[in-house]
Amino acid sequence: MAQLALLSLTLFSFFSFFLSVSASPLATLPNSAGKRTENGVHIPIVRKESQGRGLRRRGGLTGAIGLGDSIDVTYSIMMNVGGMQSPLVLDTGSSDLWVASDACKGCKTSQPLFPQASFTGAGLDVDLRYGDSFTGTHASGIIGTGNISFAGIAISNQYFAAMNDTDTPLIQTGDVGIFGLGFPLNSAIFNEVFIAEKINKPQPPASRRFLPSSSNYGTRFFPNLGNLVSARKRAFASAAELTNAVLRSYSTFGPAVTRMVTTNSLAAPMFAITLQRNSVDIGGNAGMLSLGELPSGTQNSSLTWAPVRRYPNALQAPADSPDEMYPIAWEVFIDDVFLDGVRLPRSNLSSPKIALSGLIDTGNSLLRGPSDVVEIIDSRIGSTFSCSTAHTLAFSINGKLFPVDARDFVRQGFNSKNCISTVVETDPPVEGKGYQYSWSLGDPFLKSVVAAFHYGNITYPSVDPPKIGFVSTVPQDGGAAALVSAVKKAGEENNGDLFATTDPAPTGMPIVKAPVGKIETNGALARPTDGLSLFVVTCVAMMGMTLLV
């Protein structure tokens, strides 16, 4: 879900976690499903002994699970939430965990929905806004706690939301919620819980807390922390005291992976993602989420690491580290952007003082950039073009080029034999106000890499800064030959329609044939046969996943 515009949550919507946890909330689960794979990462999780240098010893937990893929529009994992197995969209662009409840308006699906009557509510509600001014969607409901488990790891007393109203298109792709993997300061649920527990602020009626439909999704502003520190309310005597309370609360109120990291439960404070390809040319990387370690066969030395942007005003620095700055999102700096080997000009829509950066977002089914740069791209390649015409869009990150595979740069027009690009426009950043990234690098980019997300030290980022590592998996020719072959095959076997398929979220690991891995799919190499499902999912694919910008 790329840009998460949290607009109505209260002025403090980036701060909601709990005090420290007395015992680790994590436990290992027995292997319930999934085939062992040669060269793969397996569940159940493997316990490892980790040696630290003067640091608290890590718990050594690792885990992995395969991904579902709905024609490359959404990628999902199977998670047990409150005792119910639920396919949830994997989203590095947001930080909240939620499931659609059986009280949800408009949630028409064959999937079982979370029984709201059994929910252990916290007396709080939440309204999440996803997307930008072009593709805004929302989800609203109530906050509560429950036990969750995924990838062989169980977590108790996890805060999440049961949604009773949403217009996000993930329901049409067979998913029933979102699993946000972002930083805690970007979690609306954390902020709501923290305020309620620490400020003890009275809660207004739910109807007044929900955003009106006219809300500006393109506004991406941060809250003013000074409002939590006042002589009248005496909630906190100082901004530094507030910061300490926020940091201490991560291990109890924070998002699931944040709690694993802050309690040192994982072998390493990281996760890694590889996305499979279920459109144009079925295959690609083995789709999986790995926790606490890199995927088997990937060496740390092969990664190009890029620092995550940290924001000076996201949270007041603690007194014992006055220069500390904190990350908000999985956002990395970009040196330059190239189309077919030619450097694209910088956008004129934002201040040149803003360093160029991009959000790395599994919840975004497209590539989103500044409208003036997108117009240049369209003018050079054409609004439509032959699907067999290979183009290369590449992003230079920390001195290394990472191209988007030619097969992931194209998407077939609806009822057309021609293609359009997977690049669309998004809102430009405003200097000093909210998120500062110009690009959202979604699934087309992520299908072309192995991506490792390193949280580092969440409470003191200067000690171990957050970063993202990339390894390109694109062929030397940029995927051009494979694209031509895929288009030819579609012409011979599928009336010119590029192949696409859907695989549901598995409970185990994918079947891989090689260390880096071509995935062996069980789906047919053809479009879905259900006419209505095909129409809905294809339309979502054409427009891009807006819930997950």
N, C-alpha and C positions, 0 to 999 in steps of 0.2 A: 504494500500500500504505500505508495510512494509518499507524497507529501501529506502528512497528517496535520490538518488544520484544526487544532483543538481550540474552538472559539468560545464556547459558552461555559466552560467548566468552573468558573470562578477565576479571580485574578491570579490564583496561585496554582494554575493547573499543571505545573510541572513538578509538584512536590508532594508525593503521597506514599510513604513507606512506613515501616514499623521499627520497634526497638530490636535489639539483638535477640537471637534465638538461643535458648539454653542448650538445645540439642540439635544435631543435624537433622533437617527435615527429609533427608534423602535415604532411600533404601533400594537395594537391587531386587529385581523381579526375576522369576524363572523364565526361561525361554518358552514362549507360548506358541510361536509360529515363526515361519521364515526358514528358508534353506540356507545351510552353510555354503559359503562361496569361497572358492580358492582365490586368494589374494584380496578377499573382501574384509570389511570391518563387521563384526558380528554382534548380535545380541544372544544371550544376556551380556550385560556389561562386564568388562574385565577389570578386576582390581589390580592396581599397580602400586608399588612403593615408590614414592617420589622424594628425592633428597632436596632440601631447601637450604639456602645460605642465610642463616639467621632469621628466616621467615617461618611462619607457622606451616607445619607439614600439610601438604594437600592430601585430600582423601583418596585420590587415585581413581576416581570414577571415570569411566569412558562408556560411550554408548553410540549406537548408530541405528538408523531405520531408513527404509526405502521411501521414495516419494511417489504419490499419485500425480497424474498429469492429465488435465483436461485440454487437449489439443493446444498445449503451450499457453493457455490463458491463465490457468491457476495451477500451482503446485501445492500438494497437500501432504500432511502426515496423519496417521491414525493415532489419536490420543484418547485415553480413557479419562473422562472428566466427570467427576462425581458418580462413578460407577457405570457410565455409559460410553461405549466406543463411538467416537465422533471424528469424521474427517475434517481437518481444519487447514485452512490456507496458511502456508508458511510465509511469514512476512517480516523481512528485515527492515522495512520502512516504518514500522510502528512498534509499539512496546506493550500493547495490551492483549490479554487473553479473553476471548468471549465466545459464547455459543448461543445459537438461536434457541429460544425456549418454545414450549408447546403453546404459549400464549402469544406468539409472534404474529403480528398482522402481515399478511401477504407472503408468509414463508411457506409456499406450497412446494413440497418436496416429498419424495418417497423415503428419505432418510428419517430415522427417528429423531425427534427433537427433545431437548433437555426438559424434564418435568419440573416446571417452576414451583409446584407445590412442595417438592422435596428440597428446595434450595435453602441453605442456611444463610439468610439474608443479613446484611450488615446495616440495614436501614438507610442505605445510600442509593442514589441513582446516578446514571452517567449518560451523556450523549456524546458520541464520538463523531467527528467529521473527517472524512477522508477525501483526498483528491485536491483539485485546484479549481479555479473559476471555470474551467472547461468541463470538468468531469467530477463534480462534487457528489458524494453520497454520504449517508449517515447510518448510524446504528445506535439505538437507545434502549436502555433497560435498567436492571437493578444489579447492585454489587453484592457479592457474598463470598463465602469460602467453601472449599471442598478439597478432596484429595484428587490428584491427577497423576497419571503415569504415561510415559512414552519412552521409546528407545531403551526399554529395560530399566528405567529409573522412575522411582515413585517419590512424589513430593506431597507432604501433608499440609493442610491448612493454607492452601494457595488461594489468594484473592483472584476472582475473575468475575465477569459479568454475564448474566442471562438476559439476552436481548428480546424485547417484545415488539420492536418495530425496527425495520431496516429496509432500505431500498438498494442495498448492495447486490450486484449481480452474481455473487458467489453461490447463492442458492441455486441458480440455474445451472451451475457447473457441478452440482452434486456435493458441495461442501456445506457445512452448517456453522462455521465460525472462523475465527482468525487466531493464529498463534503468533503474537508479535515478539520479535527477538531483539528489539532495540534497547537503548539505554533507559535506565529508570526515570530520569528527569523528563523523558518524553511520554511517560505513562500517565494517562488520565486517571485510571483506576488508582494508581499509587497516590496521586495528588489528592484525590477525593478522600481516600482513607486516612492519609496523613493529616489533612486538615481536620477531619472529624475527630481523630484520636488525640491530636496534639493541640489543636486550637479549640476544640469542642464547640465549633461554630454551629448554631442552629441551622437545620436544613429547611430551605424553602420548599413549597409544594413542587412535586415533580414536574408538573406542567410548566412551571415558570423556569425550570432548569433546562428544559429542552430548547434547542435552538429553533427559531422560526425558519420556515423554508426559504426565506429570502437571504439567509446568512451568506456572507461573502467568503466562499471557500478559498479565495486567493489570498486572504489576509493571514499572514503567518507570523504573529507577534508572540513574544514571550511575556510571562506575567511579571509584575513588579514585586520583587520580594520584600521591598520596604514596607509593604502593606501588612506584613506579618509581624512587624516589629513596631510597637507603639507604646508610649507611656500610659495611654488610657487602657488598652486591652492587656498589656503586660504578658502577652502570649510568649514572647521571648524578649529577654533584656537587650539582646543585640543581634545583629545579623550573623555574627560568628556563632552565637548560641543556636540560632536557627539552623545554620549549616551543620553543626555537630548533630543536632537531632535528626536532620534529614539523612545524613550519612549512616547513623546508627540504625535507622529504620529499614535500610535496604534489605537486610537479611530476613526480615519478617513480613514486611508489606510489599516488597519489590516484586517485579516480574519473575517468572520461574527460573530462567537461566541466571538472572542477577542474583537470586538467592543461592544458587549453586556456587557462583563465583565468590560472593562475599563470605560464604561459610567455608571456602577452600575445599569444597567437596569434589570438584573436578580435578583430573590429573593436570590439566592446564586450563587457564581461564579463557577458553575459546570454543568456537564451533566452526565447522566447515560445511560448505554446501556445493554439490554438483547437480546440475539440472540436465535431465534427458531431453531429447527432441522428439516430439510427437506430431510434428507437422512438416510438410515439404519433403523431408528425407528422414524417415523414422530411424532413430538410433541415438548417436552422440554419446555423451558421458552417461555413466550409471547414475541415476538420480538417487541421491541420498543426503541425509543430514547426519553429520558426525559430531559427537560431543566430547570435549576434553582432549581431542587429538586430531591430527590430520588423517585423511583417508589413507588406507594402506596403499603403498606404492608412491606416495607423494612425500618428498623430502623437504624439510624446511629450507634447505639451501637453494632449492629450485624456485622458491617464491620470490616475487618482487613485492616488498612490503612498502606500504604507503601510510603515512600518519593520518589519523582521523582528525578532522577539524574540531578544535575545542573553542568554546565561546566564553569570552571574558565576563559576560554579565548573566550567564545562565544560573550561577549559584555563587554567593559570596564566598571567597576563599577562607579556609579555616585560619585561626590565629597562628597556628604552628606551621603554616605553609602559605604565606600571604600572596604568593604569585600563582597559586593554583588556578587552573582553568578546567572546565568540565565539558565533556562531549554531550551532545544532544541526540545526534543521529549518526548512522554509519555513512559518513560523508568524507570523501577523500579529495585531495587537490588534483587537478588535471592540468598538465603542462599545456597541451594543445589538442585540437581535434582535427583529423584529416579525413578527407573524402577522396578515395581513389588516389591516394598518395599526395594530395595537395592540401596544404594547411588551410583550414577555414578561418575567416576573420572572426575576431571577437564580437560579441553582441554589443550594440549601442544602446540597449534598453536598460542597462544597469551601470552603476558607477564603476569606472575603471579601477577604483580603489578596492573593489571586492575581488579577492583572489578566486580564480576560476575553480569550481569544484563540482562534484557530482555525488548524488545519493545512490548508494548501491542497494537496490531494492528488488527483492524477489516478489513482492506484491504488485509490481508494475509489469504489465504484459508487453509494454512497448519501450521505446527510447524517447525520452521527452527532453526538449531543449528550448532555447530562446526562439521566439517566433521569427525574428529577422534572420537568424542562422538557418532555421528550418526552411525558410523561403529560398535561401541560397541553395540549399541541398536540392530542393524540388526543382529549381530552375536549371540545375546542372544535369539531373537525371531524368527529368520529366515527371509530370503528375502521375502518369502510368507508363509502364514499360514492359517489354517482354520478360516473362518470368525467368528465362534462361540467361538474361543479361546480368552478369555478376558485378556487384559494386562492393567496395570495401570502405566501411566507416571505422576508423581506428581512433582510440583514445590513448594519448601519451600520459602515462602515470608514473611518476618518480623516474623519468628518463627512459621508460620502456614502452614500446607500442603494443597495445592490446586491441587487435582487430575484432570486429563482429563478423562471425562467419557469414559468407554470402548467402547461405541458406536461411539465416536468421534475420537478414536485412530485408527480406521480401515477405509479403503476405498477399494472397490472391484476392482480387476484388470480388465482391459478391456478384454471382451470375456473370462472371467475366473470366476470360482466359488470360488476361493480363494481370500484372502485379502492381502494387504500390509499396512504398517503403514502410518500415516499422518505426519511422521517426515522426513524431508529432510535436506540437508546441505546448509549452507550459508557461506558468507565470514567472516573470523575472524576479530576482531577489531585490529587496530594498536595503540600502546600506544601513547597517546598525539595527535593523528591525527584523527579528525572526530568522528563519533559516536563510542561509546565504548561498546555497547551491543553485547553479544555473541549469544543470543537467540532472536527470533522473535516469540512471542506467539500470534498466529493468531486465526482464528475462532474455531478450535477444543478446544482451551483453553477457549475462551470467551463463547462458548455454555454451559460451565460448571459452570459459575459464573454469579452473578450480579456485574457489574463493574461500579464504580462511579469515574469520572474524575474531580478532584478539581483543578482549575487553581490557586486559592489563589490570592495573590497580584502580578499581572503580572509585574508591574514596580518596586516593592520592594519585591522580593520573601522572604526575610528574615523575613518580618513582618507576612506573612501568606504563608508558603511554599506550593508549588504544591505537590499533592499526589494523589494516586489512592487507592480506597477502594474496597475490594472484599468480596463477600459472596458466598460460594460454594453451588451449587444446585445439586450436584452429590449424588445419593443414597448411603447408607452406604456400600453396596457391590461393589461400584465403577461402577455400571451400568452393571455388569456381567450378572445377571439374565435377564435383559431387552434385552441385546445383544443376548443371546441364544434364547430367545423367538422371536426376530425379524428375526433371521436367519432361525429358524424353520418355521415361517409364510411365509417367502419368498420362502422356498423350497416347501411348500404346495400350495401356491397361485400364485407364480410368476416365476416358473421354476428355482428357486434358485437365481434369480437376486434380490439383496437387493432393497427395495422400495426407490424411490426418487420422488420428485415433485418440482414444481416451483410455487410460489405465486408472483404476481406482487406487486409493491409498492403501498400500499393503500393511500388514502387521509385522513383517520381517524385512529382510534385505533383498535388493534386486539380484537377479541372476546375471553375473558378468562373466565375460570370456577372457578378459585381459586385465592386467593391473590397473591401467588408467580407465579402461572399460568401455567397450561398446555394450549398451544395454540390450539384453535379449527380451523383447517385449512379448507379452502374451496377446496383445491386441492385434486385430486384423489391420492390414495396411490399406485401409479404405476409410472413407468418411462414415460417420455414424448413419445407420439406416433409418432411424426414427426421424421422420420428416420434421416434426415440431422441435425436437431436441436439436437437430442439425441447424434449423433456422435460428433458434435462440442462441446456441453456443457460437455459431458462425458470426452472428451479429455482434456478440460480445467480443469475439476475436477481432472483428473489423474495427470496432470502436476503441478497443483496449479495455483492460480491466480498470474501471473507474473507481471502484471501491478501493482498489489497491492502486491508486495512481502509481 
